[in-house]
Amino acid sequence: MSQAEDDGGSLYVLTAVLVTPTQFPAVLGDDYPEACALLGVKPVPDGYGLVLGQDEEGARWTVVVDDVALVATAIASWDCGMEYDLSPDERTIVVSLAGWPLELTVSASGLPDPHDPEQGADGTGRVPLAPPSAQVWGPVQRRLGADQIARDWTDWRRRVATDGGAAAVAHPGLARALTQAAGYAEQAPPPGRVRSSFAEEGARTLRADGPGWSLVARTGETAFVLLDEEPGEVLPVPEDGHPDHPELPKLRDLLEQLQRIAVRPV
């Protein structure tokens, strides 16, 4: 845990995440501009770092900074089990927002229990940021579900292959998702709508999101779609395309198209 200083006092840093065109928490939106809009900042090309911590009274704060390299270094060090004192210069602070957008299980020792400051304490008048509810299904939960599949790909591929998927592959929502995903090859979507990241054995993990749907795939393998209207359901994408829409590309062709336009880490 490190301590940062700004005009508002001390912030005891608990964790940090990146918000860039290639990497941003799923709770924030379907794409990078949507994530920035939720935070009330402009979608600049280099992105931002989010520093989550508590003030001296224990209140939760999310500090948006434009020193992306500093935050990325801190995250990489922590991931390697190394200590890193993340103390952003106050000149890099873009805005300080009440609350946390993510669920944290840690808190700063010696401070009161984590709690949200009063509405308006950050000067924005907004309700404090808060993690999504686990009791409902909606866009945030749909995106988080796709993230989980991407993290535990082998288990999910085996599970869906065993039970054949929870819904029929001719689902109209699946056709809508595939149609819109294929359209991204013709008209580029907002940054972050289609992302590509490293996977095992030279493959890539693809993520594509759109209005009411998320697609997660592994190149050379298969893909799954989650829909807002189907809580908790995982729909496998047929290799030969949607049976009721022969105009749609086959799965392999679709993934190749998405891979060409996807943003990816440098």
KOLDREN-22477 format. One record per residue (C-alpha): x, y, z; residue number from 1; residue in three letters. Coordinates in steps of 0.5 Angstrom, whole numbers, always signed. Last residue first. Layout:
! residues N
site x:X; y:Y; z:Z; nr:NUM; rest:ALA
...
***
This chain:
! residues 266
site x:+3; y:-6; z:-56; nr:266; rest:VAL
site x:-3; y:-8; z:-53; nr:265; rest:PRO
site x:-9; y:-10; z:-59; nr:264; rest:ARG
site x:-14; y:-6; z:-62; nr:263; rest:VAL
site x:-18; y:-11; z:-67; nr:262; rest:ALA
site x:-19; y:-9; z:-74; nr:261; rest:ILE
site x:-16; y:-15; z:-77; nr:260; rest:ARG
site x:-17; y:-20; z:-72; nr:259; rest:GLN
site x:-25; y:-18; z:-73; nr:258; rest:LEU
site x:-24; y:-20; z:-80; nr:257; rest:GLN
site x:-21; y:-27; z:-79; nr:256; rest:GLU
site x:-26; y:-29; z:-73; nr:255; rest:LEU
site x:-31; y:-28; z:-78; nr:254; rest:LEU
site x:-28; y:-32; z:-83; nr:253; rest:ASP
site x:-27; y:-38; z:-79; nr:252; rest:ARG
site x:-34; y:-37; z:-76; nr:251; rest:LEU
site x:-37; y:-37; z:-83; nr:250; rest:LYS
site x:-40; y:-31; z:-86; nr:249; rest:PRO
site x:-47; y:-29; z:-85; nr:248; rest:LEU
site x:-51; y:-29; z:-92; nr:247; rest:GLU
site x:-53; y:-36; z:-90; nr:246; rest:PRO
site x:-58; y:-33; z:-84; nr:245; rest:HIS
site x:-62; y:-38; z:-81; nr:244; rest:ASP
site x:-57; y:-43; z:-80; nr:243; rest:PRO
site x:-52; y:-38; z:-77; nr:242; rest:HIS
site x:-45; y:-39; z:-79; nr:241; rest:GLY
site x:-42; y:-45; z:-81; nr:240; rest:ASP
site x:-38; y:-46; z:-75; nr:239; rest:GLU
site x:-44; y:-45; z:-71; nr:238; rest:PRO
site x:-43; y:-40; z:-65; nr:237; rest:VAL
site x:-44; y:-43; z:-58; nr:236; rest:PRO
site x:-49; y:-39; z:-54; nr:235; rest:LEU
site x:-48; y:-38; z:-46; nr:234; rest:VAL
site x:-54; y:-36; z:-42; nr:233; rest:GLU
site x:-53; y:-33; z:-35; nr:232; rest:GLY
site x:-59; y:-28; z:-37; nr:231; rest:PRO
site x:-61; y:-29; z:-44; nr:230; rest:GLU
site x:-64; y:-22; z:-46; nr:229; rest:GLU
site x:-57; y:-18; z:-45; nr:228; rest:ASP
site x:-54; y:-23; z:-49; nr:227; rest:LEU
site x:-47; y:-27; z:-49; nr:226; rest:LEU
site x:-44; y:-30; z:-55; nr:225; rest:VAL
site x:-39; y:-36; z:-55; nr:224; rest:PHE
site x:-33; y:-37; z:-60; nr:223; rest:ALA
site x:-29; y:-43; z:-63; nr:222; rest:THR
site x:-22; y:-45; z:-64; nr:221; rest:GLU
site x:-17; y:-43; z:-69; nr:220; rest:GLY
site x:-17; y:-36; z:-66; nr:219; rest:THR
site x:-20; y:-36; z:-59; nr:218; rest:ARG
site x:-27; y:-33; z:-58; nr:217; rest:ALA
site x:-31; y:-28; z:-54; nr:216; rest:VAL
site x:-37; y:-25; z:-56; nr:215; rest:LEU
site x:-41; y:-20; z:-52; nr:214; rest:SER
site x:-48; y:-17; z:-54; nr:213; rest:TRP
site x:-54; y:-12; z:-52; nr:212; rest:GLY
site x:-51; y:-7; z:-56; nr:211; rest:PRO
site x:-44; y:-9; z:-58; nr:210; rest:GLY
site x:-38; y:-12; z:-56; nr:209; rest:ASP
site x:-32; y:-16; z:-59; nr:208; rest:ALA
site x:-27; y:-20; z:-55; nr:207; rest:ARG
site x:-22; y:-24; z:-59; nr:206; rest:LEU
site x:-17; y:-28; z:-55; nr:205; rest:THR
site x:-11; y:-30; z:-60; nr:204; rest:ARG
site x:-7; y:-36; z:-61; nr:203; rest:ALA
site x:+1; y:-37; z:-61; nr:202; rest:GLY
site x:+0; y:-43; z:-56; nr:201; rest:GLU
site x:-4; y:-40; z:-51; nr:200; rest:GLU
site x:-7; y:-33; z:-51; nr:199; rest:ALA
site x:-5; y:-26; z:-53; nr:198; rest:PHE
site x:-10; y:-21; z:-53; nr:197; rest:SER
site x:-15; y:-18; z:-59; nr:196; rest:SER
site x:-20; y:-13; z:-58; nr:195; rest:ARG
site x:-26; y:-11; z:-62; nr:194; rest:VAL
site x:-31; y:-5; z:-59; nr:193; rest:ARG
site x:-24; y:-2; z:-56; nr:192; rest:GLY
site x:-24; y:+4; z:-60; nr:191; rest:PRO
site x:-31; y:+6; z:-63; nr:190; rest:PRO
site x:-33; y:+1; z:-69; nr:189; rest:PRO
site x:-30; y:+1; z:-76; nr:188; rest:ALA
site x:-35; y:+0; z:-81; nr:187; rest:GLN
site x:-35; y:-5; z:-86; nr:186; rest:GLU
site x:-31; y:-10; z:-82; nr:185; rest:ALA
site x:-35; y:-8; z:-76; nr:184; rest:TYR
site x:-41; y:-10; z:-80; nr:183; rest:GLY
site x:-39; y:-18; z:-78; nr:182; rest:ALA
site x:-40; y:-16; z:-71; nr:181; rest:ALA
site x:-47; y:-13; z:-72; nr:180; rest:GLN
site x:-49; y:-19; z:-76; nr:179; rest:THR
site x:-46; y:-24; z:-71; nr:178; rest:LEU
site x:-50; y:-21; z:-65; nr:177; rest:ALA
site x:-57; y:-20; z:-69; nr:176; rest:ARG
site x:-56; y:-27; z:-71; nr:175; rest:ALA
site x:-55; y:-29; z:-64; nr:174; rest:LEU
site x:-61; y:-25; z:-61; nr:173; rest:GLY
site x:-65; y:-29; z:-66; nr:172; rest:PRO
site x:-63; y:-36; z:-63; nr:171; rest:HIS
site x:-62; y:-41; z:-68; nr:170; rest:ALA
site x:-56; y:-44; z:-64; nr:169; rest:VAL
site x:-61; y:-47; z:-59; nr:168; rest:ALA
site x:-60; y:-45; z:-52; nr:167; rest:ALA
site x:-56; y:-47; z:-46; nr:166; rest:ALA
site x:-50; y:-50; z:-50; nr:165; rest:GLY
site x:-49; y:-57; z:-53; nr:164; rest:GLY
site x:-48; y:-60; z:-46; nr:163; rest:ASP
site x:-41; y:-63; z:-47; nr:162; rest:THR
site x:-38; y:-58; z:-52; nr:161; rest:ALA
site x:-41; y:-52; z:-47; nr:160; rest:VAL
site x:-37; y:-55; z:-41; nr:159; rest:ARG
site x:-31; y:-56; z:-45; nr:158; rest:ARG
site x:-30; y:-50; z:-48; nr:157; rest:ARG
site x:-32; y:-46; z:-41; nr:156; rest:TRP
site x:-26; y:-50; z:-38; nr:155; rest:ASP
site x:-21; y:-49; z:-43; nr:154; rest:THR
site x:-23; y:-41; z:-43; nr:153; rest:TRP
site x:-22; y:-40; z:-36; nr:152; rest:ASP
site x:-20; y:-32; z:-37; nr:151; rest:ARG
site x:-24; y:-31; z:-43; nr:150; rest:ALA
site x:-30; y:-34; z:-41; nr:149; rest:ILE
site x:-30; y:-30; z:-34; nr:148; rest:GLN
site x:-29; y:-24; z:-39; nr:147; rest:ASP
site x:-35; y:-26; z:-43; nr:146; rest:ALA
site x:-39; y:-26; z:-36; nr:145; rest:GLY
site x:-36; y:-19; z:-34; nr:144; rest:LEU
site x:-39; y:-17; z:-40; nr:143; rest:ARG
site x:-46; y:-20; z:-39; nr:142; rest:ARG
site x:-46; y:-17; z:-32; nr:141; rest:GLN
site x:-45; y:-10; z:-34; nr:140; rest:VAL
site x:-50; y:-10; z:-40; nr:139; rest:PRO
site x:-55; y:-13; z:-35; nr:138; rest:GLY
site x:-57; y:-19; z:-30; nr:137; rest:TRP
site x:-59; y:-17; z:-23; nr:136; rest:VAL
site x:-57; y:-20; z:-16; nr:135; rest:GLN
site x:-49; y:-19; z:-17; nr:134; rest:ALA
site x:-50; y:-12; z:-17; nr:133; rest:SER
site x:-45; y:-8; z:-20; nr:132; rest:PRO
site x:-39; y:-4; z:-17; nr:131; rest:PRO
site x:-40; y:+3; z:-14; nr:130; rest:ALA
site x:-38; y:+10; z:-16; nr:129; rest:LEU
site x:-41; y:+15; z:-12; nr:128; rest:PRO
site x:-47; y:+19; z:-14; nr:127; rest:VAL
site x:-45; y:+25; z:-18; nr:126; rest:ARG
site x:-45; y:+32; z:-16; nr:125; rest:GLY
site x:-38; y:+33; z:-19; nr:124; rest:THR
site x:-35; y:+36; z:-13; nr:123; rest:GLY
site x:-32; y:+30; z:-10; nr:122; rest:ASP
site x:-36; y:+31; z:-4; nr:121; rest:ALA
site x:-42; y:+31; z:-8; nr:120; rest:GLY
site x:-46; y:+25; z:-5; nr:119; rest:GLN
site x:-43; y:+24; z:+1; nr:118; rest:GLU
site x:-36; y:+20; z:+2; nr:117; rest:PRO
site x:-37; y:+12; z:+1; nr:116; rest:ASP
site x:-35; y:+7; z:+6; nr:115; rest:HIS
site x:-29; y:+3; z:+7; nr:114; rest:PRO
site x:-28; y:+1; z:+15; nr:113; rest:ASP
site x:-24; y:+7; z:+19; nr:112; rest:PRO
site x:-17; y:+7; z:+18; nr:111; rest:LEU
site x:-11; y:+3; z:+21; nr:110; rest:GLY
site x:-10; y:-2; z:+16; nr:109; rest:SER
site x:-12; y:+0; z:+9; nr:108; rest:ALA
site x:-18; y:-4; z:+6; nr:107; rest:SER
site x:-18; y:-10; z:+2; nr:106; rest:VAL
site x:-23; y:-14; z:-1; nr:105; rest:THR
site x:-25; y:-9; z:-7; nr:104; rest:LEU
site x:-31; y:-9; z:-12; nr:103; rest:GLU
site x:-30; y:-5; z:-17; nr:102; rest:LEU
site x:-33; y:+2; z:-19; nr:101; rest:PRO
site x:-30; y:+5; z:-13; nr:100; rest:TRP
site x:-33; y:+11; z:-9; nr:99; rest:GLY
site x:-32; y:+19; z:-10; nr:98; rest:ALA
site x:-29; y:+21; z:-16; nr:97; rest:LEU
site x:-22; y:+25; z:-17; nr:96; rest:SER
site x:-21; y:+28; z:-23; nr:95; rest:VAL
site x:-15; y:+29; z:-28; nr:94; rest:VAL
site x:-9; y:+28; z:-23; nr:93; rest:ILE
site x:-2; y:+28; z:-27; nr:92; rest:THR
site x:+0; y:+35; z:-24; nr:91; rest:ARG
site x:-2; y:+31; z:-17; nr:90; rest:GLU
site x:+4; y:+27; z:-18; nr:89; rest:ASP
site x:+2; y:+20; z:-18; nr:88; rest:PRO
site x:+5; y:+16; z:-12; nr:87; rest:SER
site x:+5; y:+8; z:-13; nr:86; rest:LEU
site x:+10; y:+5; z:-9; nr:85; rest:ASP
site x:+12; y:-1; z:-12; nr:84; rest:TYR
site x:+13; y:-8; z:-8; nr:83; rest:GLU
site x:+14; y:-14; z:-12; nr:82; rest:MET
site x:+10; y:-20; z:-13; nr:81; rest:GLY
site x:+10; y:-20; z:-20; nr:80; rest:CYS
site x:+3; y:-18; z:-21; nr:79; rest:ASP
site x:+5; y:-12; z:-16; nr:78; rest:TRP
site x:+11; y:-10; z:-21; nr:77; rest:SER
site x:+7; y:-10; z:-27; nr:76; rest:ALA
site x:+1; y:-6; z:-24; nr:75; rest:ILE
site x:+6; y:-1; z:-21; nr:74; rest:ALA
site x:+9; y:+0; z:-28; nr:73; rest:THR
site x:+2; y:+0; z:-32; nr:72; rest:ALA
site x:+1; y:+6; z:-27; nr:71; rest:VAL
site x:+7; y:+10; z:-28; nr:70; rest:LEU
site x:+6; y:+9; z:-36; nr:69; rest:ALA
site x:-1; y:+11; z:-36; nr:68; rest:VAL
site x:+1; y:+18; z:-33; nr:67; rest:ASP
site x:-6; y:+21; z:-34; nr:66; rest:ASP
site x:-9; y:+20; z:-27; nr:65; rest:VAL
site x:-16; y:+18; z:-25; nr:64; rest:VAL
site x:-17; y:+18; z:-18; nr:63; rest:VAL
site x:-22; y:+13; z:-15; nr:62; rest:THR
site x:-24; y:+15; z:-8; nr:61; rest:TRP
site x:-27; y:+11; z:-2; nr:60; rest:ARG
site x:-28; y:+14; z:+5; nr:59; rest:ALA
site x:-23; y:+11; z:+10; nr:58; rest:GLY
site x:-23; y:+18; z:+14; nr:57; rest:GLU
site x:-15; y:+19; z:+12; nr:56; rest:GLU
site x:-17; y:+18; z:+5; nr:55; rest:ASP
site x:-18; y:+11; z:+2; nr:54; rest:GLN
site x:-16; y:+8; z:-5; nr:53; rest:GLY
site x:-17; y:+6; z:-12; nr:52; rest:LEU
site x:-12; y:+9; z:-17; nr:51; rest:VAL
site x:-15; y:+9; z:-24; nr:50; rest:LEU
site x:-10; y:+10; z:-30; nr:49; rest:GLY
site x:-11; y:+13; z:-36; nr:48; rest:TYR
site x:-11; y:+13; z:-44; nr:47; rest:GLY
site x:-6; y:+14; z:-49; nr:46; rest:ASP
site x:-11; y:+16; z:-55; nr:45; rest:PRO
site x:-15; y:+21; z:-51; nr:44; rest:VAL
site x:-22; y:+19; z:-49; nr:43; rest:PRO
site x:-24; y:+25; z:-45; nr:42; rest:LYS
site x:-26; y:+24; z:-38; nr:41; rest:VAL
site x:-33; y:+24; z:-34; nr:40; rest:GLY
site x:-31; y:+17; z:-31; nr:39; rest:LEU
site x:-37; y:+14; z:-35; nr:38; rest:LEU
site x:-36; y:+18; z:-41; nr:37; rest:ALA
site x:-29; y:+15; z:-41; nr:36; rest:CYS
site x:-32; y:+8; z:-41; nr:35; rest:ALA
site x:-36; y:+9; z:-46; nr:34; rest:GLU
site x:-30; y:+12; z:-51; nr:33; rest:PRO
site x:-26; y:+6; z:-49; nr:32; rest:TYR
site x:-32; y:+1; z:-51; nr:31; rest:ASP
site x:-38; y:-4; z:-48; nr:30; rest:ASP
site x:-37; y:+0; z:-42; nr:29; rest:GLY
site x:-34; y:+1; z:-35; nr:28; rest:LEU
site x:-36; y:-5; z:-31; nr:27; rest:VAL
site x:-31; y:-9; z:-37; nr:26; rest:ALA
site x:-25; y:-6; z:-34; nr:25; rest:PRO
site x:-21; y:-3; z:-39; nr:24; rest:PHE
site x:-15; y:-5; z:-44; nr:23; rest:GLN
site x:-14; y:-4; z:-51; nr:22; rest:THR
site x:-17; y:+3; z:-52; nr:21; rest:PRO
site x:-14; y:+5; z:-45; nr:20; rest:THR
site x:-17; y:+5; z:-38; nr:19; rest:VAL
site x:-11; y:+2; z:-34; nr:18; rest:LEU
site x:-12; y:-1; z:-27; nr:17; rest:VAL
site x:-10; y:+1; z:-20; nr:16; rest:ALA
site x:-10; y:-2; z:-13; nr:15; rest:THR
site x:-10; y:+0; z:-5; nr:14; rest:LEU
site x:-7; y:+7; z:-5; nr:13; rest:VAL
site x:-8; y:+11; z:+1; nr:12; rest:TYR
site x:-10; y:+18; z:-1; nr:11; rest:LEU
site x:-8; y:+24; z:+3; nr:10; rest:SER
site x:-11; y:+31; z:+3; nr:9; rest:GLY
site x:-15; y:+34; z:-2; nr:8; rest:GLY
site x:-10; y:+38; z:-5; nr:7; rest:ASP
site x:-6; y:+32; z:-7; nr:6; rest:ASP
site x:-2; y:+27; z:-4; nr:5; rest:GLU
site x:-1; y:+19; z:-5; nr:4; rest:ALA
site x:+0; y:+14; z:+0; nr:3; rest:GLN
site x:+3; y:+7; z:-2; nr:2; rest:SER
site x:+0; y:+0; z:+0; nr:1; rest:MET
***
